[in-house]
Amino acid sequence: MHAIAWNAVVNDSWLQISAAAGMTPDVVTVNFVGTELPPGVHRSTIRFTSDAAPGASQNIDVQVTIPGEIPTR
């Protein structure tokens, strides 16, 4: 098996990953840093891509629930 270079992108600032790029096999650590998020459910996506596999990106959905009263609009 050959190593494949990959890239990762997170679309929200409350979610951080340990590396934005690497080579397979690899481990990516996901951290929650949303101390300013209001109560409720928050969703984000980590998108993994590789030039070695164009069009074969992988999305990892992430969800966090912040307890507390959800503000009404």
Secondary structure, 3 states (H helix, E strand, C coil): CCCCEEEEEECCCCEEECCCEEECCCCCCEEECCCCCCCEEEEEEEEEECCCCCCCCEEEEEEEEECCCCCCC
